[in-house]
Amino acid sequence: MYRYDTLDQNLVDERARQFRGQVARRLSGELSEAEFRPLRLMNGLYLQLHAYMVRVAIPYGTLSADQMRALAYIARTWDRGYGHFTTRQNIQFNWPNLADVPDILDALAAVEMHAIQTSGNCIRNVTADAYAGVADDEVADPRVYAEIIRQWSSLHPEFSFLPRKFKVAVTGAPQDRAALRVHDIGLRLCRDSDGALGFEVMVGGGQGRTPMIGTTIRSFLPEADLLTYLEAILRVYNMLGRRDNLYKARIKILVHSLGAETFAAMVEDEWHQLEDTGPALPAHEIKRIRAFFLPPTYEDLEATVPEFEARRRQDTAFARWCQTNLARHRRSGYAIVDVSLKPEGGSPGDIMAEQMEAVADLAKRYSFGEIRVTHAQNLVLPHVKLAELSAVWEGLAAAGLETPNVGLVTDIIACPGLDFCNLANARSIPVAQRIIERFRNLDRQHDIGELRINISGCINACGHHHVGHIGILGVDRKGEEYYQITLGGSSDETASLGKVVGPSFSYDAITDAVEVIVTTYLAQRCQGERFLDTYRRVGAQPFKEDLYGIAQG
């Protein structure tokens, strides 16, 4: 993991001290809410439906065990005993008192964390593949470059007041586990024909009220040119992005209005002007950052472990967990463990302070003290020996974190919705809970197979409904909650936007509608097909017919 140097630490310490003074001025009445608003947003503090909310950055989704314990301490001391992991690999605390926020920032700074640039029209938390550094299909570790981008973009004076918020994602693998094409900039590490390392650069993706899939504007960008090329993209956006219309301010609108080829040409022109004067990325700096992400000291282990295989054969519950919650590690004898935060009756992405501490303890003992946050609102223990998987599973089970559903129908992505957010039109969490309850039978979940349901409480799409295999969007209809359904979305390397099917459904009817969609899929699928495969083969019509049938019946 990257460790703060003196400059990093001084920066977050000084920011926390500054904000303590700003909060004191707000509490005394010296600052009005309107005057305080830009100051609090610069420190990740939102005013939500019922209370303030603090959004904490987790750069590229990587946490240490000690940092997770600090988050647990914050949740228990200044919140209501839990936190909420988001699709941006951040964590949010939904109930802090304003007077306590400076103490929260101090507690974060003590473990090399902060809330800077988690809001506002700036470059937000840079996200990455949660399997970075351990995936067996990886070209190179994307965290190195995500950290370089984080350092370059933090409080960058030219990009602190962009037309709109700006999101960057990086992956090092051909399989996209970072949703690159729905980001303002997506970067995929690759190699050219000579084996040199570089990036495929995608621009103009995003969701919200105008969802778009990002376009590749450069199939190969040499590694050393990363920062100058990013600066060129952002300069073009900063000069030409709309500032007169909030809904047309994102870079996706600019790319769409100019055309991808014209936009790319403008970036190339700007980039060539920067080549001699811009911030190059020298090899020694890449080497310096890469040193923070060297692999841990793995043991030479066999690819099979008799005790592990025996436990998996004999224990059905353990076997099911292994089937869904393990991924292949690049080192023999190790596995990647996905920790589901989608239990029956729970809120997707929520985790109690005691559970945070349990995960921290397991990471310390079994995963070199390292934890990852996924964009699907789950956690990852990235370095677990096969021989120790049963012990990890038992530890997770003791904390109520053993749900074996990663990638299945109950592994739902959901925003906080109308229960917390003052922008939402409808509830998301209760809808997710109802669907999880409906499909709780594990045999049925495994029969259905891979199926991703994403739920947003409003058009801002914080639940990524546009790219769910089944997307659910909450809408307001004359003061009542209704839900619109999209099908066929995907955020992986075959990224696509879901298409609206059927009528909208009431809060009471939406779970039945999902049931009908699943039933239709099972009736239409060929052997071995996933939901997305079937939908792409047969199209929307069979689903439309069945959904309209229940709406009229």
C-alpha positions, -999 to +999 in steps of 0.1 A: +000+000+000+010+036-005+022+053+027+020+090+033+051+110+033+055+143+053+039+163+026+008+141+024+004+140+062+008+178+066-018+183+039-045+163+055-036+175+090-038+211+079-070+206+060-086+191+092-074+220+113-088+245+088-122+228+087-124+227+125-123+265+124-149+267+096-172+244+116-168+266+147-178+297+126-208+279+113-220+268+147-215+303+161-236+317+133-207+337+118-212+316+086-246+310+070-254+277+055-250+292+021-215+304+030-206+272+047-218+249+019-187+252-005-164+248+025-181+216+037-183+201+002-146+206-002-142+183+029-167+156+018-196+168+040-231+167+026-264+178+040-287+149+034-324+143+040-322+139+078-286+147+088-251+155+075-232+128+057-194+124+055-180+107+025-145+092+030-121+086+002-107+051-002-083+056-031-085+027-056-105+008-030-074-003-009-076-003+029-053-016+056-065-035+086-057-005+108-076+019+086-107-004+087-104-004+125-103+034+125-135+034+103-151+011+129-141+035+157-156+064+138-189+045+132-192+036+168-181+069+183-197+095+161-223+078+140-249+050+146-225+021+146-222+014+109-209+027+076-220+024+040-196+014+011-205+030-022-201+022-059-171+046-059-151+025-034-158+052-007-174+048+027-202+071+039-212+079+075-248+090+074-255+104+109-226+125+123-233+157+142-217+188+126-197+195+158-181+161+156-170+162+120-136+178+128-129+150+152-138+125+124-113+142+100-086+141+127-093+104+133-090+098+095-058+118+092-043+097+120-045+066+097-036+083+064-072+089+053-093+119+044-125+132+027-109+156+003-123+157-032-151+133-025-175+160-036-175+191-057-166+198-093-132+182-092-115+149-099-131+125-075-117+094-058-098+074-085-112+039-086-096+006-098-101-031-102-106-045-067-085-075-077-056-053-086-022-069-081-036-104-076-058-111-106-044-139-128-054-120-160-036-088-152-011-070-174+001-047-146-010-035-113-034-005-119-030+008-084+004+022-092-012+045-119-043+052-098-020+065-071+000+086-095-032+101-108-044+107-072-012+126-063-013+146-096-050+155-093-052+163-056-059+200-052-047+206-087-053+243-092-063+240-128-089+213-122-104+223-088-134+240-104-143+219-134-177+223-152-189+192-132-176+163-111-151+141-129-145+104-124-115+082-134-112+044-133-082+022-140-078-015-146-049-037-156-069-066-170-088-073-202-118-083-180-133-051-168-140-052-131-138-014-128-167-002-150-143+018-172-168+027-199-192+045-176-165+068-163-155+102-176-121+086-182-114+049-183-079+036-185-070+000-194-034-011-191-022-030-222+009-037-242+017-028-278+032-052-304+067-046-290+056-054-254+058-018-242+033-009-214+006+017-220-031+025-218-062+023-238-079+056-231-117+058-230-136+091-226-172+102-222-189+075-203-214+082-175-248+075-162-274+099-148-302+114-169-281+111-201-263+077-199-235+071-223-209+044-230-174+058-232-155+059-265-119+048-270-100+079-282-066+063-281-060+026-284-024+029-270-009+057-250+027+051-239+031+048-201+053+079-198+027+101-215-001+094-190-003+127-171+003+149-201-025+132-220-049+133-190-041+170-187-049+176-223-083+159-219-091+179-189-080+212-205-102+207-234-131+198-211-123+228-188-123+252-218-154+238-236-175+220-211-209+236-204-211+257-173-246+272-181-265+240-176-260+215-147-275+187-167-252+192-198-220+199-179-204+164-179-177+156-204-199+129-220-221+157-233-191+175-248-178+144-265-213+136-278-219+171-291-184+175-308-182+139-319-156+115-306-132+120-335-133+158-332-129+156-295-099+132-299-083+155-324-086+185-301-070+165-273-042+154-295-036+191-305-036+202-268-014+172-259+013+181-285+014+216-270+021+201-236+048+176-246+076+200-238+061+219-209+036+196-192+041+172-163+059+142-178+059+109-160+095+099-156+106+063-151+121+070-117+087+083-104+069+052-117+095+031-100+091+050-067+054+046-066+055+009-078+078+002-048+047+008-025+028-019-043+053-048-044+037-082-038+037-094-002+060-123+007+041-152-006+049-188+003+056-214-024+024-235-021+008-263-040-021-256-062-043-281-044-047-285-006-062-319+005-077-304+036-094-276+017-107-300-010-120-324+017-138-296+036-154-284+003-166-319-005-180-326+029-195-292+039-223-280+016-224-245+031-186-241+027-187-254-008-214-230-018-195-201-004-163-212-023-183-215-055-195-178-055-171-159-032-137-171-043-117-159-074-086-172-089-053-158-075-022-153-097-001-172-071-005-209-067-020-220-034-038-187-028-073-174-034-091-140-036-120-139-011-150-118-019-169-107+013-206-101+005-223-071+022-257-082+009-272-104+036-309-112+038-326-083+056-295-060+053-289-028+033-265-033+004-231-020+012-238-014+049-214-029+075-216-027+113-186-015+134-182-049+149-181-065+114-155-039+103-133-050+132-139-087+123-128-081+087-098-061+100-088-090+122-092-116+094-072-094+071-044-090+096-042-127+102-048-142+068-044-115+041-013-095+049-034-069+066-050-058+033-086-052+023-103-040-009-136-023-016-154-032-048-176-010-070-203-036-063-204-026-026-186-056-013-152-062+003-122-084-008-095-102+012-069-104-017-043-128-004-057-159+014-040-193+015-062-221+003-053-240+035-067-211+055-100-206+036-121-226+060-108-205+090-116-173+071-151-186+062-157-195+099-145-160+110-168-144+085-197-166+095-192-156+132-195-119+121-225-126+099-205-120+067-206-154+051-234-148+026-226-170-005-241-148-032-214-128-050-226-122-086-260-138-080-295-123-080-293-112-044-259-094-048-277-062-054-262-028-059-284-001-044-280+036-036-293+049-002-325+062-019-353+081-002-344+067+032-314+091+033-310+112+001-328+145-004-324+140-042-342+106-043-377+101-057-382+066-042-368+041-018-340+018-029-331-001+002-365-017+010-368-027-026-335-045-025-344-062+008-377-074-007-360-089-037-333-105-016-361-120+006-379-133-025-349-150-039-333-161-006-333-198-015-297-207-024-306-236-047-327-212-067-300-185-068-275-210-082-300-223-107-306-187-119-268-181-121-251-148-127-276-120-126-269-084-115-297-062-102-289-025-097-313+000-081-313+038-081-337+060-062-335+088-088-322+096-122-287+105-108-281+068-110-259+063-079-270+027-080-258+023-115-292+010-127-283+018-164-257-010-164-275-036-143-286-068-161-319-057-145-319-020-137-346-005-114-351+033-113-373+049-087-396+076-101-422+099-085-457+097-100-480+122-083-464+117-050-463+079-052-432+057-056-430+038-089-402+019-105-390+018-141-372-013-154-343-016-178-329-048-191-296-058-208-272-033-191-236-043-184-205-025-170-179-050-180-157-052-211-189-057-232-205-026-216-240-017-226-269+005-214-301-012-204-333-005-224-366+004-208-391-025-209-427-027-198-446-002-177-435+013-144-445-007-113-456+004-079-435-002-048-458-032-039-455-047-074-418-043-083-407-075-066-433-095-086-421-078-118-385-090-111-399-125-105-416-124-139-383-113-156-364-142-140-391-167-149-391-155-185-353-158-186-354-194-173-380-203-199-360-187-227-324-196-219-303-222-236-281-245-216-252-226-200-265-192-209-263-164-184-292-139-181-273-113-202-265-139-229-302-149-232-314-113-233-289-104-260-300-134-280-338-131-277-342-094-272-366-075-251-399-087-266-405-119-245-398-099-213-421-070-224-449-093-232-448-110-198-443-077-179-473-061-197-492-093-189-489-089-152-495-051-154-528-057-171-537-087-150 
